[in-house]
Amino acid sequence: MNELHGLVFPTDWTRLKPAIQADRSPNTWAWVFENILRTRLTTRYLDPIRRMDGPSRGEGFAMLTVQCALIEFLAALRKGWNFQHGYPEKDGTNDLYGDSSQLFIDFLRKEAPFKQFFTKATARSFYTKIRCGLVHEAQTKDGWRVWRGDESRPLIDHRQKVIYRARMSYYIDEYLETYGEELTASHELQDAFIRKFDYLYANAQREERTGVDKSTERTSSSATPNFGLKQARRLSQLSPKCRLAFIAEGLPLIRNSALGFWNAAKALQHNPREREVLEGFAEEEASKALILMDIVRCPPALLTSRMRPMLGWFYNHLARLIYAKAMDWRLNRPGFAGDRLV
């Protein structure tokens, strides 16, 4: 797999493709998922969606429009299909489709985690009333509303006709995590991935001939791993040796981030409220290191079952606060009085 390091899409696809076709190992395809697919989606879709997220002043329509585009891409990627305008079929004949309705609807009602929220009828309603309304009319139809939604909300409330765009982001992330795990083991998904990226590469070649700027591809792919972009989730797909190396690479990033908040707090000595907020951010950021150390210390026999919950804690605000608070707990048992819990 060493020959893959430093290669990026689409620039190096002619070298990447034969290498990943020949090597179907989980580690190689975990690398493919992180460095080809996730990097592309993070820079082009996931990060821009997060930057749009605000205090519900209408940005939900733009966010959900982009999310719908991303859902269609993920559905097509899973099958290795490519869209061709005017193509008469919509069932993937010759790996092409000219009508996205069936692809989109089947994805929502058949693929976890979305399938828990949709039947065939409600998926079709979502496609026609929400997806097509947003794409073609810049509005939803038939009284559907776009709300932000917190963690207590479902993805969609069919009865009240409300779609929660923050929950859509959450479930897209969840789907990607599951897909990444499946991709490392499924030759069928790997072949579909290659077909899809062959098509994307062909499009990229046409773009280069017309002068489209592709400079962001290499910059984003070659950057130092950023745990803020949910790169820590790569840990579940790495070998023990690679996992330790990745954690070692991430710990200084966490330290620097925490120190940045802490130093900023110290500069606000005459603003106690603001200082306290930044100190809280610093402690919460530092607690990520404690979670990573728990992953390192976890017995190998338990790691498979415990890895996913612990990675969830890494990105969970409440879990990080508990870790930070636990550093101030003291054991109150004979022989332990006064000892810090570490």
TORTIGU-810146 format. One line per 10 residues: number of its first residue (from 1); their letters; for each residue x negated, y negated, z negated of N, C-alpha, C. Coordinates in steps of 0.001 Angstrom, whole numbers, plus 500000, padded with zeros to 6 digits. Atoms other than C-alpha are relative to their C-alpha. Example, Ala and Ser with C-alpha at 12.3 -4.5 7.8 and 13.67 -1.06 7.14 Angstrom:
BEGIN
1) AS) 499110/501190/500000/487700/504500/492200/499100/498800/500000; 500820/501190/500060/486330/501060/492860/500770/498910/499270
# end
This chain:
BEGIN
1) MNELHGLVFP) 499191/501211/500000/500000/500000/500000/499155/498734/500000; 500855/501172/500100/497001/497693/499623/499968/499190/501289; 500070/500713/498722/497087/496877/503328/501170/499044/500204; 498850/500880/499871/500444/495144/502821/499796/498660/499318; 500163/501219/500787/499216/492529/500359/499520/498847/500877; 500339/501179/499217/499093/489070/501884/500758/499896/501302; 499217/500046/498776/501320/490012/504826/501362/499374/499724; 498727/500686/500182/504465/487959/505337/500876/500216/501228; 499033/499933/498914/507593/488024/507437/500394/498575/500390; 500081/499114/498837/508019/487167/510272/498608/500093/500621
11) TDWTRLKPAI) 501314/500116/499355/504372/486332/511038/499335/501353/500208; 500758/498746/499964/503028/489819/510279/500892/501228/500200; 499074/498875/499873/506049/491981/511143/499436/501124/500866; 500546/498948/499137/504186/493838/513904/498995/500880/499266; 500870/499174/500849/501740/495049/511222/500789/500621/498850; 499197/499480/501103/504303/495457/508464/500843/501199/500410; 499037/498977/499598/506762/497582/510421/499381/501399/500070; 500549/498635/499966/504503/500565/511272/499508/500487/498642; 500499/499599/501322/503036/500524/507775/501125/500506/499104; 498911/499572/500883/506400/500753/505981/500790/501152/500599
21) QADRSPNTWA) 499396/498812/499398/507736/503266/508499/499220/501249/499627; 500846/498850/500318/504796/505528/507726/499989/500319/498508; 500072/499810/501453/504907/505029/503944/501370/499721/499390; 498656/500148/500580/508344/505654/502418/499990/500128/498480; 500104/499842/501449/507092/505714/498824/500762/498899/499275; 499260/501013/500768/509088/503892/496118/499206/498728/499759; 500794/501202/500265/506196/501540/495317/499896/499107/501231; 500096/500790/498773/505822/500474/498942/501307/499274/500278; 498723/500633/499679/509530/499811/499366/500466/499044/498906; 499766/501019/501027/509718/498014/496029/499277/498721/500394
31) WVFENILRTR) 500743/501168/499505/507053/495716/497472/500755/499336/501151; 499240/500537/498866/509093/495330/500669/501190/499185/499499; 498824/500691/500521/512194/494392/498693/499628/498657/499392; 500368/501223/500695/510410/491809/496561/499371/498965/500923; 500826/500944/499250/508045/490265/499085/500555/499634/501368; 499382/500339/498718/510092/490380/502267/501423/499510/499793; 498590/500361/500108/513748/490351/501298/500266/498968/498908; 499647/500917/501091/513946/488687/497875/499383/498617/500206; 500622/501297/499748/511468/485958/498789/500793/499205/501023; 499224/500670/498955/513459/485156/501920/501325/499493/499452
41) LTTRYLDPIR) 498695/500395/500520/516806/485101/500121/499879/498948/498905; 500179/500973/501079/515463/483163/497129/499754/498604/500551; 500341/501326/499479/513984/480331/499156/501108/499419/500872; 499008/500486/499035/516803/480118/501717/501413/499917/499436; 498622/499936/500490/519892/480937/499676/500121/499832/498485; 499730/499929/501437/519625/481714/495965/499570/498728/499272; 500439/501245/500641/517547/478715/494869/500829/498793/500444; 499127/501118/499611/519526/476226/497003/501387/500062/499360; 498702/499872/500668/522768/477603/495546/499895/499521/498558; 500169/500414/501404/521429/477112/492010/499821/498493/499898
51) RMDGPSRGEG) 500206/501451/500050/520351/473569/492815/501303/499239/500254; 498702/500636/499758/523851/472772/494052/500901/500038/498776; 499107/499791/501137/525412/474002/490812/499998/498771/499102; 499884/501209/500806/526721/471034/488843/501291/499966/499223; 498850/500132/500902/529579/469690/486744/501346/500007/500720; 498717/499796/499321/532368/470756/489127/500564/498706/500592; 499546/501189/499286/532656/467729/491381/500209/500279/501477; 499752/499627/498622/533396/469624/494560/498920/500848/500627; 501095/499237/499426/530069/471377/495058/500324/501480/500147; 499625/498596/499916/531818/474729/494596/500353/500442/501407
61) FAMLTVQCAL) 499646/499640/498627/533081/474628/498186/498740/500290/500818; 501262/499780/499285/529555/474283/499572/499326/501275/499516; 500632/498802/500558/528240/476960/497204/500667/501259/500513; 499286/498792/499599/530950/479461/498079/499862/500250/501498; 500225/499828/498563/530491/478836/501809/498667/500698/500248; 501314/499363/499866/526807/479725/501498/500057/501430/499466; 499877/498651/500559/527682/482724/499290/500685/500948/500975; 499314/499158/499017/530059/484025/501958/499063/500378/501141; 500991/499698/498963/527304/483759/504577/499026/501063/499505; 500933/499047/500582/524997/485669/502248/500632/501381/499878
71) IEFLAALRKG) 499310/498714/500100/527591/488394/501652/500022/500709/501352; 499988/499369/498671/527927/488987/505393/498618/500515/500366; 501356/499525/499709/524148/489203/505737/499707/501284/499235; 500277/498812/500807/523917/491718/502878/500778/501214/500513; 499203/498906/499443/526725/493782/504393/499366/500525/501284; 500621/499592/498741/525027/493809/507798/498645/500659/499753; 501298/499415/500337/521624/494543/506243/500165/501445/499553; 499783/498642/500518/523024/497604/504487/500219/501001/501129; 499721/499122/498866/524120/499023/507836/498974/499877/501128; 500944/500217/498918/521343/497630/510007/500664/499454/501244
81) WNFQHGYPEK) 499258/500563/498871/523878/495820/512193/499560/498556/500255; 500348/501364/499613/523306/492580/514069/501172/499359/500741; 498879/500698/499387/525850/489962/515123/499635/499525/501392; 500158/500509/498641/526241/489202/518808/501314/499383/500430; 498776/500715/499658/528765/486555/519784/500619/500566/501279; 499295/499489/498841/531388/487914/522166/499941/501499/500163; 500063/498531/499892/530502/491570/521574/501383/500563/499683; 498597/499599/500133/533808/493438/521962/500314/500910/498818; 499743/499043/501071/533364/495929/519115/499693/499365/498636; 500297/500473/501352/533398/495391/515345/499647/501140/499053
91) DGTNDLYGDS) 500284/498827/500820/532461/498882/514154/498536/500408/500028; 501421/499698/500019/528699/498710/514665/499511/500836/501150; 500455/499272/498821/528563/500415/518066/498708/499375/500513; 501332/500473/499588/524914/500169/519187/499388/499049/498969; 500494/500843/501107/524245/498504/515803/500301/498523/500230; 499575/501366/499746/526059/495377/517009/501449/499820/499578; 498605/500329/500268/529268/493631/516001/500265/498573/500447; 499633/501329/499550/531110/490647/517377/501102/499386/499173; 498937/500447/500907/533781/490351/514674/499617/500470/498613; 500526/499656/501327/532722/490219/511036/501061/500497/499026
101) SQLFIDFLRK) 498932/499740/500966/536111/490946/509466/499882/501369/499350; 500034/498659/500566/535820/494715/509060/498765/500218/499141; 501250/499884/500752/532200/494563/507929/500120/499326/498642; 499878/500794/501218/532956/491881/505326/500980/500656/499026; 498951/499414/500836/536139/493520/504019/499538/501328/499403; 500471/498702/500503/534601/496996/503732/498924/499826/498943; 501051/500241/500987/531614/495597/501855/500610/499645/498642; 499396/500427/501265/533789/493910/499223/500722/501137/499296; 499172/498979/500651/535996/496925/498620/499272/501326/499763; 500704/498720/500138/533335/499666/498799/498703/499911/499219
111) EAPFKQFFTK) 501317/500118/500620/530129/498282/497313/500095/499396/498600; 500092/500541/501350/529460/497786/493608/499060/498789/500017; 498939/500096/501014/529832/495482/491780/501305/499395/500517; 498829/500715/499472/532359/493822/494114/501250/500861/500042; 498835/499140/499780/534602/496845/494594/500942/500057/498804; 499116/499992/501173/535930/496592/491032/501039/498885/500058; 499109/501161/499928/537650/493320/492029/500906/500004/501236; 499294/500088/498733/539049/494198/495459/500621/501329/500422; 499410/498931/499204/541451/496495/497254/499817/499605/501463; 500092/500351/498579/541615/496599/501036/500812/498740/500289
121) ATARSFYTKI) 499128/501149/499747/544485/494105/500972/499422/498714/499423; 500530/501221/500613/542863/491647/498557/498681/499589/500633; 501233/500332/499291/539518/491875/500367/500322/499303/501314; 499589/500656/498762/541286/490992/503602/500499/498582/499715; 499527/501325/500375/542990/488076/501853/498834/499065/499711; 501198/500807/500266/539614/486841/500591/499354/499569/501310; 500661/500307/498726/538196/487054/504106/500761/498926/500773; 499224/500914/499166/541040/485217/505814/500280/498664/499312; 499584/501218/500708/542055/482711/503121/498822/499193/499445; 501128/500694/500632/538673/481899/501575/498816/499897/500952
131) RCGLVHEAQT) 501184/500031/499133/535774/482907/503800/500270/499246/501297; 499727/500661/498708/537354/481899/507129/500471/498563/499803; 499578/501363/500277/539008/478852/505599/498814/499081/499779; 501179/500819/500280/535678/477550/504309/499138/499804/501242; 500899/500067/498847/533696/478376/507442/500597/499181/501141; 499398/500620/498826/536206/477101/510007/500737/498690/499707; 499197/501180/500323/538242/474460/508169/499415/499150/498876; 500609/500697/501140/535935/473387/505309/500978/499871/498836; 499073/499960/501129/538710/474295/502859/500510/501422/499838; 499327/498725/500193/540379/477307/501320/501452/499857/500454
141) KDGWRVWRGD) 498620/500011/499506/543876/478285/502466/500941/500651/498994; 498938/499343/500758/547161/479340/500887/499885/499761/498498; 500019/500358/501415/546541/477561/497576/498837/500527/499191; 501160/499489/500734/543215/479211/496673/499132/498840/499505; 500842/501016/500615/541006/477193/494330/498633/500575/499661; 501366/499617/500344/537265/477286/493645/499641/499340/498680; 500400/500504/501314/536310/476941/489976/498628/500553/499656; 501338/499560/500372/532971/477295/488263/500051/501345/499277; 499849/498730/500717/533797/479966/485654/498799/500360/499149; 501078/499566/500889/531774/481079/482641/499977/501525/499932
151) ESRPLIDHRQ) 500191/498558/500060/530750/484587/481584/501248/500771/499594; 498772/499324/500408/534217/485345/480224/500947/500242/501174; 499111/499915/498845/535750/485086/483700/499642/501186/500897; 500300/499007/498968/536094/487792/486342/499471/499281/501237; 500420/500623/498752/534805/487195/489843/501146/499236/500642; 498870/500568/499284/538275/486446/491148/501292/500310/499255; 498682/499802/500592/541801/486017/489808/501017/499929/501142; 499105/499957/498844/544134/487159/492576/501372/499423/499673; 498667/500479/500369/547263/486261/490639/500049/498479/499947; 500052/501461/500101/546234/482673/489890/499351/499346/501218
161) KVIYRARMSY) 500670/500482/498791/544394/482359/493212/498817/499090/499672; 501207/500721/500387/541096/481284/491685/498791/500892/500258; 501280/499318/499822/537596/482307/492790/498954/499236/499201; 500977/500627/500888/534766/481641/490315/498616/500085/500648; 501225/499990/499200/531663/480601/492232/498765/500324/499159; 501139/499622/500833/529249/480940/489272/499960/501507/499790; 499947/498544/500144/530425/484523/488818/499599/500683/501305; 500439/499440/498727/529901/485123/492527/498478/500047/500058; 501464/499988/500049/526255/484118/492070/499496/501139/499122; 500401/498943/500930/525996/486491/489116/500113/501371/500657
171) YIDEYLETYG) 499782/498672/499426/527441/489444/491027/499164/500222/501261; 500938/499842/498892/525337/488767/494117/498633/500412/499461; 501262/499604/500637/522264/488938/491860/500047/501459/499558; 499868/498620/500473/523562/492181/490362/499955/500971/501173; 500044/499135/498818/524151/493666/493802/498571/500148/500506; 501363/499950/499501/520621/492748/494867/499113/500904/499154; 500785/499127/500862/519130/494485/491841/500273/501470/500315; 499641/498616/499690/521040/497680/492625/499505/500398/501386; 500468/499717/498643/520253/497471/496335/498487/500222/500019; 501447/499837/500054/516555/497021/495556/499593/501365/499488
181) EELTASHELQ) 500282/498671/500527/516579/500222/493511/500350/501083/501018; 499592/499020/498990/518475/502125/496217/499034/500023/501177; 500876/500103/498839/516139/500870/498931/498709/500798/499809; 501250/499277/500247/513127/502492/497272/500151/501512/500187; 499779/498543/499950/514735/505959/497525/500753/500465/501235; 499118/499608/498896/517040/505932/500576/499357/499725/501353; 500540/500179/498654/515557/506531/504021/501036/499356/500919; 498943/500592/499182/518922/505576/505518/500010/498475/499848; 500052/501445/500217/518791/502124/503907/498705/499405/500544; 501274/500491/499475/515139/501781/504866/500047/499842/501520
191) DAFIRKFDYL) 499873/500091/498544/515907/502522/508519/500901/498822/500390; 499105/501131/499731/518788/500022/508431/499268/498675/499784; 500792/501196/500288/516459/497438/506878/499087/499680/501175; 500928/500210/498892/513932/497905/509681/500752/499524/501247; 499220/500449/498842/516628/497582/512373/500398/498533/499856; 499569/501383/500220/517904/494361/510815/498833/499029/500133; 501140/500920/499962/514458/492828/510415/499324/499994/501366; 500418/500053/498603/513527/493820/513954/500753/498883/500728; 499148/501014/499369/516429/491625/515051/499623/498600/499513; 500405/501300/500544/515423/488790/512705/498656/499567/500572
201) YANAQREERT) 501321/500324/499431/511863/489010/514030/500143/499504/501435; 499782/500429/498617/513092/488749/517619/500545/498572/500032; 499477/501372/500080/515081/485645/516668/498910/499015/499613; 501083/500881/500450/512053/484182/514891/499037/499705/501142; 500880/500234/498862/509963/484647/518023/500594/498975/500948; 499347/500983/499146/512538/482708/520006/499927/498608/499370; 500090/501284/500690/512501/479975/517343/498619/499380/500160; 501364/500522/499872/508722/479667/517527/499756/499442/501395; 500181/500493/498643/508895/479268/521286/500689/498652/500212; 499301/501282/499887/511304/476362/520759/499526/498988/498968
211) GVDKSTERTS) 500629/500975/500875/509129/474707/518110/500571/499892/498607; 499460/500046/501358/510989/475561/514870/498883/500186/498989; 501028/499945/501040/508841/474996/511773/500199/501224/499130; 499923/498786/500805/508140/478332/510047/499012/499965/498843; 501083/500080/500986/505539/477059/507562/500427/500460/498631; 499573/499647/501350/507688/477784/504497/499903/501481/499738; 500036/498560/500217/507555/481554/505071/498732/500421/499283; 501248/499567/500609/503886/481977/504266/499792/499342/498650; 500173/500677/501276/503898/479392/501504/500753/500703/498891; 499187/499392/501046/506729/481053/499599/499556/501411/499705
221) SSATPNFGLK) 500342/498605/500222/505509/484624/500095/498665/500157/499301; 501330/499853/500570/501931/483980/499052/499864/499307/498662; 500080/500728/501259/502787/481930/495970/499838/500955/498832; 500121/499210/501215/501951/483143/492491/501381/500418/499513; 498682/499574/500469/504838/485250/491096/500556/499044/498963; 499351/500959/500879/507308/482969/489338/501132/500681/499267; 498982/499301/500762/509295/484561/486525/501299/499213/499965; 498787/500797/499952/511758/481671/486770/500877/500323/501190; 499230/499577/498837/512843/483076/490135/500439/501451/499860; 499569/498636/500321/513789/486348/488445/499032/501044/500545
231) QARRLSQLSP) 500998/499043/499556/510541/487970/489570/499703/501046/498940; 500259/499003/501037/510314/489751/486211/500779/501280/500252; 499230/498801/499716/512969/492145/487507/499219/500992/500857; 500865/499075/499269/510212/493634/489681/499446/501083/499084; 500624/499065/500926/508969/495396/486540/500614/501389/500066; 499326/498701/499983/511572/498152/486851/499632/500826/501219; 500311/499303/498756/510238/499048/490298/498502/500251/500170; 501444/499861/499909/506504/499137/489524/499510/501205/499226; 500657/498942/500760/504214/501908/488400/499511/499428/498674; 500477/500521/501294/502977/501674/484759/498771/499106/500130
241) KCRLAFIAEG) 501210/500798/499839/499592/500359/485891/500321/498652/500626; 499633/501255/499347/501098/497764/488228/500860/499139/499084; 499138/500746/500920/503640/496816/485553/499158/499221/498998; 500874/500685/500957/500905/495999/483040/499268/498834/500662; 500711/501069/499299/499013/493977/485634/500932/498821/500277; 499049/501066/499702/502143/492038/486548/500359/499213/498750; 499725/500681/501271/502939/491280/482902/498814/499126/499609; 501199/500784/500319/499342/490154/482370/499943/498731/500851; 499983/501172/499130/499778/487799/485324/501085/499013/499591; 498886/500867/500355/503081/486475/484008/499869/499312/498658
251) LPLIRNSALG) 500091/500575/501338/502159/485832/480368/499396/498590/499982; 500512/501377/499994/499955/482778/481102/501000/498997/500574; 498988/500902/499448/502787/481302/483175/501020/499632/498926; 499051/500249/501087/505155/481691/480221/499370/499082/498957; 500699/500836/500982/502582/480212/477843/499950/498546/500463; 500119/501361/499492/502025/477174/480067/501353/499291/500023; 498657/500594/499976/505756/476617/480465/500441/499601/498598; 499627/500299/501379/506338/476824/476696/499210/498813/499458; 500828/501117/500466/503430/474490/475973/500422/498682/500638; 499516/501213/499346/504794/472024/478497/501178/499393/499261
261) FWNAAKALQH) 498863/500480/500783/508070/471796/476584/499536/499482/498638; 500438/500362/501350/506249/471659/473229/499252/498663/500001; 500744/501263/499919/503876/468885/474288/500925/498830/500310; 499025/501055/499711/506784/466920/475716/500774/499633/498741; 499287/500263/501254/508575/467303/472370/499156/499150/499054; 500887/500745/500897/505549/465990/470450/499924/498527/500389; 500069/501394/499551/505630/462843/472578/501257/499212/499629; 498728/500661/500343/509137/462070/471272/500185/499930/498482; 499947/500030/501453/508329/461590/467589/501074/499054/499472; 499018/500977/500458/510692/458636/467356/501404/500275/500557
271) NPREREVLEG) 498694/499583/499475/513538/460472/469068/500272/501428/499527; 499910/498659/500594/514271/463406/466737/500978/500934/500708; 499032/499117/499346/517335/464682/468571/499419/500586/501283; 500593/499533/498753/515582/464871/471953/498811/500916/499738; 501154/499164/500338/512454/466289/470303/500454/501402/499614; 499495/498703/500440/514476/469074/468692/500483/500846/501174; 499535/499265/498822/516067/470024/472026/498821/500605/500748; 501162/499503/499267/512680/470321/473732/499248/501063/499206; 500629/498961/500811/511251/472289/470796/500766/501319/500137; 499196/498797/499792/514149/474703/471189/499712/500647/501341
281) FAEEEASKAL) 500353/499460/498692/513352/475073/474888/498652/500708/499944; 501334/499408/500101/509711/475765/474019/500045/501356/499304; 499905/498738/500736/510598/478452/471477/500703/501074/500829; 499269/499032/499177/513078/480076/473830/499122/500506/501144; 500900/499596/498917/510531/480090/476650/498929/500957/499477; 501032/499135/500585/507883/481601/474373/500556/501375/499654; 499415/498718/500363/510315/484340/473354/499988/500986/501165; 500105/499096/498857/510073/485719/476892/498775/500910/499863; 501208/499194/500194/506563/486872/475997/500263/501144/499033; 499674/498944/500963/507972/488817/473033/500800/501116/500667
291) ILMDIVRCPP) 499211/498981/499293/510460/490588/475297/499087/500836/500890; 500940/499255/499168/507678/491519/477700/499144/500938/499160; 500798/499132/500859/505631/492880/474820/500822/501196/499506; 499144/498871/500355/508597/495011/473751/500059/501012/501140; 500026/499096/498850/508647/496426/477285/498697/500791/500028; 501300/499321/500024/504934/497223/476998/499967/501052/498908; 500056/499094/501153/505426/498861/473572/501018/501129/500066; 498934/499004/499948/508487/500881/474585/499439/501373/500363; 500486/498653/499674/507784/504652/474542/500389/500389/501426; 499706/499631/498610/507571/506028/478105/501279/500819/500159
301) ALLTSRMRPM) 498806/499164/499897/510344/508528/477395/501287/499188/499941; 498807/500838/500136/512760/505692/476609/500052/498862/501010; 500110/501196/499187/511603/503134/479138/501024/499961/501133; 499056/499972/498883/513845/504284/481980/501366/499478/499587; 498673/500417/500453/516995/503761/479936/499998/498609/499373; 500055/501269/500710/515795/500643/478093/499537/498831/500871; 500581/501067/499184/514120/498690/480912/501048/498998/500466; 499000/500907/499452/517277/497268/482483/500586/499078/498935; 499504/500921/501035/518765/495944/479190/498960/498965/499578; 501030/500941/500432/515447/494381/478198/499740/498921/501047
311) LGWFYNHLAR) 500143/501011/498958/515094/492669/481561/501192/499059/500008; 498836/500858/500152/518618/491394/481054/499802/498982/498895; 500281/500929/501099/517522/489861/477745/499056/498891/500459; 501000/500971/499538/514626/488138/479528/500674/498790/500627; 499300/501087/499315/517134/486067/481508/501276/499573/499287; 498781/500314/500740/519808/485784/478828/499698/498966/498926; 500249/501110/500923/519975/482524/476882/500145/500439/498543; 499758/499599/501381/521448/484067/473713/498944/500979/499517; 500998/499003/500404/519043/487008/473659/498658/499338/499694; 501271/500691/500256/516041/484679/473911/500061/499194/498707
321) LIYAKAMDWR) 499854/500740/501251/517401/482529/471079/499862/500931/498801; 500104/499024/501099/517733/485634/468881/498551/500407/499801; 501417/499662/500107/514157/486647/469666/499228/498871/499315; 500700/501144/500590/512968/483133/468814/500317/499875/498511; 499597/500107/501401/514957/483062/465563/499398/501123/499167; 500529/498841/500740/513694/486528/464585/498577/499769/499515; 501371/500283/500437/510185/485138/464331/499969/499342/498627; 499947/500636/501312/511313/483266/461193/500671/500876/498941; 499377/499105/500974/513051/486231/459561/498925/500599/499091; 500899/499334/500942/511452/487745/456473/500690/501237/499451
331) LNRPGFAGDR) 499432/498754/500514/511960/491308/455348/500196/499884/498496; 499682/500093/501416/513611/491537/451930/500168/501407/499433; 499999/498653/500547/512680/495049/450878/498767/500171/499117; 501172/499781/500849/510332/496337/448163/498775/500326/500858; 501234/499768/499259/506812/496193/449482/499872/499148/501242; 500039/500813/498792/507739/493848/452315/500317/498542/499733; 499591/501374/500323/508727/490646/450488/498941/499019/500521; 500895/501048/499515/507270/487610/452190/499351/500288/501327; 500623/499681/498709/506141/489471/455322/500916/499526/501127; 499223/500419/498838/507217/488017/458622/500369/501220/500861
341) LV) 499583/498958/499069/509166/490182/461016/499406/499690/501355; 500652/500247/498713/507070/490506/464159/500162/501221/500893
# end
